[in-house]
Amino acid sequence: MNFETENIEFKSQFTEEIYKEVIAFANTDGGIVYVGIDNDGNVIGLTDVDNEYVRITNGIRDAIMPDVTMFVRFTVQENKVVRITVSEGTNKPYYLKGKGLKPSGVYVRQGTSSVPASLELIRRMIKESDGDTFEENRSLEQELTFDAAKKAFKLYGVEFSPEKYSALGITHKKDEIYTNLALILSDQCSHTTKIAVFSDDACTVFRDSKEFGGSIFKQFEDAVNYLALCNKTRSVIKGVVRTDKQDYPEEAIREALLNAIVHRDYSFSGSIIINVTDHRMEFISLGGLLPSLSPDDIRSGISQPRNKNLAEVFHCLRLIESYGTGIRRIFNLYSGCPEQPQIEVTTNTFKMVLPNMNAVSVAEPNSVSAVTPQMQKVLDYIKANSQITEKEISKLLGLKKTRTFTVTKQMRDLGLIKVIGRGESKYYTTK
């Protein structure tokens, strides 16, 4: 024993550098720190070994987070050397309490040295220890404030205090430090909501744009207020009666925005995108549907929250009623409108499209002006064959399943067709 290795470190006397060595060993494959041996492997011994032993044990207990002592054994040898045996820990990353979860506080073993861990390695260790659920993982940012969250909780009459943090999922159960959910709710939230207003349907010519940051409570409030300015009211006068109608149902805007906030994948750093044109609003959030879910499932009210704790916070504040009702409510608000909301899903995005109700021709049931060329094709087929299935409609019109569902719903809302049967035996005929 006359040289240092990946698993052996010498220290001639006690210094706070020992904490870094213990952290590095606990974050890597374990190792031994000998206090009382110089770098050349010469035994020097500690003058007051009993006092130094107490300083070492107390220091490691108090300076390192989370608690690493269950993975550390201390031995006072006959040559007045303190042997610190460190096993690999199970609650990585271990870090200096005074520095936090950042490279200056997290160390790993590299050869015969203990070096700062990269941010990517820190994130990987957190994920390996805490699991794949982003909102439950420990946050790299721990200097957080909650002014907007306190305001929101107070507004809805719900207590918000440090005593409630663990139950809400704001602090980690193992070491009571802030989770990523805390970061999302905090004033320091790094995710944003971007809204762009375009003068063309291709979304290439800007009229205006805004980006809202801070706590997602603040982003929700700011986005709702800005979209209210984009939601124009049109007036129709028939005789002496004046009817005012907004371009979009306010509740539909609110539900689409809440869906984007609550269900987006926050492990991606991108923003929620909202595009506004004269004919539609598009709400685009990162993170596609969870495995086994389809757009038809979502329309039917099936819900599997990606961020369960975040959804529970919004449910607690009564911002959402129950899982799965928001999307159904949006479609119900558009009942009778020739153009229905659309759900478009890719591997990494979810898009909800709300049509401008004043930009489409809202006709009475059975009105000839509401019958589109696609609908007429379906009606002609039924006239010739007495009935038609969804697969036949899809093939006839060259449409995917989602768009076929929209066309049939529009025709049913207009009173043009009716559905007979359920499941595979379901078909449509004229009324």
N, C-alpha and C positions, 0 to 999 in steps of 0.2 A: 504494500500500500504506500507507494511513493509518487503517485501521479494522479491527476484528475482524469475522469472519463465522462461519458454521457450520463452516467448514473452516480458519479461520486464528485463531491465538491468539498474543498478545504477552506476553512476560515480560521485565521490565527486568533481572532477574538470576536466577541459579539458586536455586531453592527446591524443596522436595519436592512442592510443588503441581504441578510439571511432570509428575510421575508420573501424577496424576489426568487431566491433559490427554491424555497419550499413551494411557492406558487408554481414555478416552472415544472418541478417534478410532479406535482399533483395534476397539472394540466397535460402532462406528457405520459411517460411510462413509469414514473416513480423514481426514487433514488435515495441517496444518503448524503447528509451534510455533516461533516466533522468540524466541530468548533473547538479550536485549541491546536490545530495543525496548520502550518503555513503552506504557501503555494508550492513549495518544493517537496512537500510531504514530510517535513520535519515536525516531530511532536514537540510542542511548546508547552501545552497545558494551560489551564486557566488559573490565575492566582487565587481568586475567590470563587471556586467552582459552584458552591451552593447558591450564592447570590446570582451568578450568571445563569445558572439553570432556571431559577425563578423568572429572571428577566426574559429568557428565551421562550419559556412556555407561555407566560402571560402575553408577551408580545405577539406570538403567532396566533394566539386565541383572539386577541383584540384587533389586530391589524389586517387580518385576511377575511374576506367574504367570498362565498358563504362559509359556514363553519367547516374548517378543514381538520379539526383536531381528531376526529374519529379515524382519519387516515394517517395520523402522525404518532410515532412512538419515540419517547425520549429515554436515553440511557446514559448514565454517568459512568465512564470507564475508570479503571484504576489509575490510568495515567493522567487523570484530571481533564480528560477530553469528553465533551458532550456529543453523543451520537444521536442525530435526528434522522430517523428512518421514515421516509414518506412514500406511501402507496399512491397509485394513480386514483384520483378521485372520481366519484360518480355524478357530481353536480357541477360539472365544468360550465363556464370558465371560472376559475378562482382568480381573485383580483385584490389589489390593495384597496382597502376601504376608503382611504383618503383620495384615491385617484379615479375609482369607478371602472365601468366596463368600457375601457378604451385602451389603446396600445400602451399608454404610459402606466396603466394599472394592471394589465394582463401580460403574463410572461410564459414562455414555453422553452423547453430545452432544445438547443441546436448545437450539436457537437458537445464541446466541454463548456459552453457558455449558456447563460440564461438571457434570452432576448425578448423584446416586446413582440407580442402577437399582432398580426395584421388584422384589419377590420373584417376582412373576409373570413379569416380563421376564427375570429371571435364569434361571428354570426353562425358559422358551421358548428362550433362547440355548443352554442345556445340551442340550436335546432336539434342536435344529437341528444342533449340533456332534457330539453323541454318538450320535444315532439314537433310535429309539422304544423300545429295550429299557431299561426302567426300572432294572433291577438293575445295568446297566453304566454308567448315567449318573453323573456326579460328584455327590456328596452336598453339599447346602447346609450340613449339619452336619459339621464336621471335628474337633471335640473329642470323640473317641470312646474308650471303653475296652472291653476284651474279656474281662472276668473270667469270665463265664458260658461264653463260647466256649472259652477256655483249659481250663476245667474239663471241658467236653464232649469236646474233642479228646483230652485226657489220659485220660478215662474209656475212650474207644474206641481208645486206643493210636496216635493219629495226631499227627504233629508240627504244632504251630501256632506260627509265628514270623514276624517281619516279612519274612524272606527268602522265605517262601512266599506272602505276600499277593498278589503280582501273578499268580502261577499260579492261585490260588484265585479271582481276580476281585475281591479286597477293595480293591485299589488300581488306579487308572486307568493304563492303559499309556502315555498321553501325558505325564502330569505327576506320576504316582505319588501322587496325593491319593486320599482315600477315595471309594469308589463307594457307590451306594445299597445294594448288597449288604452292604457293611461296616456301614452304618447298621442294616440288618435284623438282622445277627448281633450287633451291639454291645449293650452294657448300656443305651444311650440310645435303643433302638428305640422309635419313636413309635406303632407299631401294637400293638393289644392283642387278647386273646382273652377273650370274655365268655361265661360259662356261667350259664344260668338254669334252675332246677328249678320246675316248675309242678304244681299239683294238679289241673289239668284239661287235656284234650286240645286245647282251643282256645288254650292258652298265654296265659291272661289273669290267672290267680291265682297269684302267686308263693309258693313255699315258701322258696326261698333263691336267692341269686345271688352270683357272684364275677366279678371282673375281674382278669386276670393280665397284667402288663406286663413290660418289660425285654427282654433278648435273646430271640429266638424259641426258643433252646435252653431257657431258663428257663421260658418260657410252655408249651412242650411238656411238660416235666417236671411243672410245677404242674398243668396241665390233666389229664394222665394220672392223677396222684395223686388229684385231686378227683373225677374221673369214676369212679375205682375205689370211692370211697365211695358213689356213686350206684348202683353195679352190685351189687344185692342177690343173695344166694344163697338159693334156695328148696330145701327138702328134701322128698323124696317117700319114704315108707316103705311097702314091700310085703313083708309077712311080717317076716322078720328082716333084710331088706336095705334099707339107707338109701342113697338116691341124692341127691347135692347137684348143683344146676345153677344157674349164674349167669344173670341176666336177659339179659346180652349177652356174646358171646365177647370176651374181653379183647383178642385179636388184631384183631378187627373194629373195636373202639373205637380202638385204636392206629393202624390203617391209615387209618380215616376222618379222624382228626385230622391225621396226616401228610399226607394228600392235601390237606386244607384249607390247611395251612401252606405246603407246597411249591408248590402250583399257584394260589394266590390272586393277584389283581392288586394289587400293593403300590403302584401309582400312585394308588389310592383310599385315602383316609385312614381309612375305617371299620374296624371290628373283625371278626374271625371270631366268629360267633355259634353257640353250641351250646345247643339247647333240650332239656330232659329232662322227659318226662312218665311216667306209669305204664305207658304202652304203647309208647313209642318214644324214640329219641335222634335229633335233627336236627343235622347239621353243615352250616352255611351259610357259604360263603366268597364274597368279592367277585370278580367277573370270571367271565363265562359261559365256555362252551367256545370254543376258538379256531376261526376260520373253517374250514369244511369238515368239522368233527368233529360227531358226533351221539352221544346217550346210548348207542345200540347199539354204536357204535365203541368207546366207553369200556368197556362191559361185555365186549367181545371182546378187550380188552387193548391196543387202539391208544392210544398215548400221544404227545403232542406238548407237551413242557414249556414253559410260559410263562416260567419262570425257570430257564434251563438251568444257570447257575452255582450257584444255590441247590440245585437238584436234584442236581448233581454233588457239592456239599459233603455233603449228606445221604447220598448213595450212598457217598462216601468213608468216612463214619463208620459205614457198614453199617446206617443207620437205615432205608433203603429198599434193596431188593435190586436190582431192575432196573425200568426204566420200564414201567408198564402192568400189573404183576402185583398191585398192592395191591387194586384194585377187584375183580379176578377172585377174589382170595383171600377177600374179604369175602363174595361170593356163594357160594363153595364152603363157607364156614363155616356158611351158612344152608341148605345142601343138605338136603332132607327136611323143612324147616320150612314149614308151610302159607302163612305170610306172609313174603314175600321183601323184601330191602332195595330201596329205591326211589331212583332218580336223577331229580331235578327240575331243569330248567335254564331260566333266563330270560336275557335279553340281558346282564345284569350280575351274575347270581348263579349259584352251583352248590350244590345241596343234596343231601346223602346222608342218607337216612333209614334207621336201623336199627330193626327191630321188636324189642320185648321178647319173647324166646323163651318166657318163662314166662307171658306174658299171652295167648298164642295157644294154641289146642288143637293140639298136635303129635300127629297120629294115625299109625297104621300105614298102609302102602300099602293101597289099596282099602277103607279104613275109611269107612263111610257117613257118620260124623259129620264127616269132613274135607271132604266134598263141599259146596261153597257153592252158592247158587242160580245164580250165573253159570256155574259148572262144569256144573251139571245141564242148563242150557240148551244148552251145547255138546254134552254127551252125547246129549241128545234129538235135536239136529240131525244128529249122526253116525248115530244109530239110524235116522233117516228117510232120510238121504242117503248113508250108508256112509262119507263122508269130509267134511272141512272144511278150508278154507285160512285163513291168518291174516287176509286181507282180509275173509273171510266172518265170522270170529269178531269182528273189529273192528266190522263193520256190525251183526252180531247183538246184541252187547252194548253198542254205542254207546261204544266205548273208543278211546282213542288208541293209537298203535303201541307206546309204551313199556309201558302197562298191559296190552295184549294179550299182549306178550312175557312179562310176569310171570305172567299167568293160565295160559298154555300151559306155562310151566316148572313151575309148581306142580302142574298136572295130570300132567305127565310124571314129576315126582318122586314123586307119589302112585301112579303106576302106572296111571292112568286112561286115558291115551292114549299113542300112539307117533307119531313123525314119520317120514314117508316122503319120500324125495327131498331135493333141495337147491335153493336159489335160488328162481326164480319157479315151478318145478314142485313145490315143497314143499307137502305137505298132512298132515293129522293123521287118524288113525283109532283105534278102540279096540283095546286089546290082546287 
